[in-house]
Amino acid sequence: MEKILGIFDKFPFLSDNAKAGFLSNLEKVEFSKGELLEKEGEVSQYLYYFLEGAARSYYNRNNRDITVSFTLEGEFVTAMHSFITRKPSYENIETLEKSQAYRISHATMEKMFENFPETERAYRMILEEYYIVLEEQQIFSKFKSARERYLELMEYRPKIIQKASVGHIASYLDMSIETLSRIRAKI
């Protein structure tokens, strides 16, 4: 239970009632390695908070999957476009290892906003963090060399290198496995 209380570290402004209401609406879920939390073509129903484990978000394009982000312990994840718009997702979210998470449904979140308006601010902060990560990733892939991208990943998110496959990392960094292997050999 103590680990889940870390969910509130980013939201110190939440009242004790809002925290209790939020906790009472969370559902603990466990996933095996390779399990899909979200699937393209389906509407995203849940926002997940990872207690343990890791996941990756990816799209399918021309019979190839393209990794766009990773989720680690203490982070939120969902197929955000689908979760917000209530339209089918283009995205898949797959666990990279055995994982534990808490989830809350979109409908329950809406009720939380009505009952505890300050939770809407917390949700906005989650959305802002998601947007910043996406923008940084876009800049990261367009303006930095392959070597710079890998070095930054090593510096800022080293757990990804430990948990993800070489193919997933190469896809995320927008390079071939061969290029990634050459970079790693020189470091």
C-alpha positions as CSV (number, residue, x, y, z in Angstrom):
1,M,0.0,0.0,0.0
2,E,2.9,2.3,0.7
3,K,4.1,2.2,-2.9
4,I,0.7,3.3,-4.2
5,L,0.8,6.4,-1.9
6,G,3.7,7.6,-4.0
7,I,1.1,8.4,-6.7
8,F,0.3,11.5,-4.7
9,D,3.8,12.8,-4.5
10,K,3.2,14.9,-7.6
11,F,-0.1,16.2,-6.4
12,P,0.4,17.6,-2.8
13,F,-2.6,19.9,-3.2
14,L,-5.1,17.1,-3.2
15,S,-7.3,16.9,-0.1
16,D,-7.3,13.8,2.1
17,N,-10.9,13.2,1.0
18,A,-9.9,13.4,-2.7
19,K,-6.9,11.0,-2.0
20,A,-9.2,8.5,-0.2
21,G,-11.8,8.8,-3.0
22,F,-9.2,8.2,-5.7
23,L,-7.7,5.2,-3.8
24,S,-11.1,3.6,-3.3
25,N,-11.7,3.7,-7.0
26,L,-8.4,2.1,-8.1
27,E,-8.2,-1.5,-9.3
28,K,-5.0,-3.4,-8.8
29,V,-4.0,-5.4,-11.9
30,E,-1.1,-7.8,-12.7
31,F,0.2,-8.5,-16.1
32,S,2.5,-11.1,-17.6
33,K,5.3,-10.2,-19.9
34,G,4.0,-9.4,-23.4
35,E,0.4,-8.7,-22.3
36,L,-1.5,-5.9,-24.0
37,L,-3.0,-3.2,-21.7
38,E,-4.3,-1.3,-24.7
39,K,-5.0,-2.5,-28.2
40,E,-5.2,-0.6,-31.5
41,G,-8.7,-0.4,-32.8
42,E,-10.3,-0.4,-29.3
43,V,-11.3,2.6,-27.2
44,S,-8.9,3.1,-24.2
45,Q,-10.9,2.5,-21.0
46,Y,-8.2,2.9,-18.3
47,L,-5.5,5.2,-17.0
48,Y,-2.7,3.0,-15.5
49,Y,-0.2,3.8,-12.7
50,F,2.8,1.4,-12.8
51,L,3.9,0.1,-9.4
52,E,6.4,-2.4,-10.8
53,G,7.5,-3.5,-14.2
54,A,7.7,-1.7,-17.5
55,A,5.7,-1.3,-20.7
56,R,6.1,0.2,-24.1
57,S,3.7,2.0,-26.4
58,Y,3.9,1.3,-30.1
59,Y,2.1,1.7,-33.4
60,N,2.0,-0.8,-36.3
61,R,3.1,0.6,-39.6
62,N,3.8,-1.4,-42.8
63,N,3.9,-4.7,-40.8
64,R,6.5,-3.2,-38.4
65,D,5.9,-2.0,-34.9
66,I,7.3,1.4,-34.0
67,T,8.0,2.1,-30.3
68,V,7.0,5.6,-29.3
69,S,7.4,5.5,-25.5
70,F,8.3,3.5,-22.4
71,T,6.6,3.4,-19.0
72,L,8.5,2.6,-15.9
73,E,7.6,2.3,-12.2
74,G,5.9,5.4,-10.8
75,E,4.6,6.5,-14.2
76,F,1.1,6.8,-15.7
77,V,0.2,5.4,-19.1
78,T,-2.7,5.0,-21.4
79,A,-3.4,5.4,-25.1
80,M,-4.0,9.1,-24.4
81,H,-5.6,10.1,-27.7
82,S,-8.2,7.4,-27.3
83,F,-8.7,7.9,-23.6
84,I,-9.5,11.6,-24.1
85,T,-11.5,11.5,-27.4
86,R,-13.2,8.1,-26.7
87,K,-12.3,7.0,-30.2
88,P,-10.5,3.8,-31.2
89,S,-6.8,3.8,-30.5
90,Y,-4.0,3.6,-33.0
91,E,-1.7,2.6,-30.2
92,N,-0.8,-0.7,-28.4
93,I,0.6,-0.8,-24.9
94,E,2.5,-4.0,-24.1
95,T,4.3,-5.0,-20.9
96,L,8.0,-5.7,-21.2
97,E,8.1,-7.8,-18.1
98,K,5.8,-9.1,-15.3
99,S,4.2,-5.9,-14.0
100,Q,1.8,-4.6,-11.4
101,A,-0.3,-1.5,-11.8
102,Y,-3.3,0.3,-10.6
103,R,-6.0,1.4,-13.0
104,I,-8.9,3.7,-13.0
105,S,-11.6,3.8,-15.7
106,H,-12.4,6.9,-17.8
107,A,-16.0,6.9,-16.4
108,T,-14.7,6.7,-12.8
109,M,-12.3,9.6,-13.5
110,E,-15.2,11.7,-14.7
111,K,-17.1,11.0,-11.5
112,M,-14.0,11.9,-9.5
113,F,-13.9,15.3,-11.3
114,E,-17.4,16.0,-10.2
115,N,-17.0,14.8,-6.6
116,F,-13.4,16.2,-6.0
117,P,-12.8,19.0,-8.5
118,E,-9.1,19.2,-7.5
119,T,-8.5,15.8,-9.1
120,E,-9.1,17.5,-12.4
121,R,-6.0,19.6,-11.8
122,A,-4.0,16.4,-11.1
123,Y,-5.3,15.0,-14.3
124,R,-4.3,18.1,-16.2
125,M,-0.8,17.8,-14.8
126,I,-0.6,14.2,-16.0
127,L,-1.7,15.4,-19.5
128,E,1.0,18.1,-19.4
129,E,3.7,15.6,-18.5
130,Y,2.5,13.4,-21.3
131,Y,2.6,16.3,-23.8
132,I,6.1,17.3,-22.7
133,V,7.5,13.8,-23.1
134,L,6.0,13.6,-26.6
135,E,7.4,17.0,-27.6
136,E,10.8,16.1,-26.2
137,Q,10.8,12.8,-28.1
138,Q,9.9,14.6,-31.4
139,I,12.7,17.1,-30.9
140,F,15.0,14.3,-29.8
141,S,14.5,12.3,-32.9
142,K,14.6,15.2,-35.4
143,F,17.6,17.3,-34.2
144,K,20.0,14.9,-32.5
145,S,22.4,12.4,-34.0
146,A,21.8,8.7,-33.4
147,R,24.7,8.7,-30.9
148,E,23.4,11.7,-29.0
149,R,19.9,10.1,-28.8
150,Y,21.4,6.9,-27.3
151,L,23.6,8.8,-24.8
152,E,20.7,10.8,-23.6
153,L,18.6,7.7,-23.1
154,M,21.5,6.2,-21.1
155,E,21.7,9.3,-19.0
156,Y,18.1,10.1,-18.4
157,R,16.3,6.7,-18.6
158,P,18.9,4.0,-18.1
159,K,16.3,1.5,-16.8
160,I,14.9,1.3,-20.3
161,I,18.2,0.0,-21.6
162,Q,18.0,-2.7,-18.9
163,K,14.4,-3.7,-19.6
164,A,13.7,-3.2,-23.3
165,S,15.0,-5.3,-26.2
166,V,17.6,-3.9,-28.6
167,G,14.9,-3.9,-31.3
168,H,12.5,-1.8,-29.2
169,I,15.2,0.6,-28.2
170,A,16.4,1.0,-31.8
171,S,12.8,1.6,-32.9
172,Y,12.3,4.2,-30.1
173,L,15.5,6.0,-31.1
174,D,14.6,5.9,-34.8
175,M,17.6,3.9,-35.9
176,S,18.3,0.4,-37.2
177,I,19.5,-2.3,-34.8
178,E,22.8,-2.3,-36.7
179,T,23.3,1.4,-36.1
180,L,22.5,0.9,-32.4
181,S,24.9,-2.0,-32.1
182,R,27.7,0.1,-33.7
183,I,27.0,2.9,-31.2
184,R,26.9,0.6,-28.2
185,A,30.2,-1.0,-29.3
186,K,32.0,2.4,-29.3
187,I,30.8,3.4,-25.9
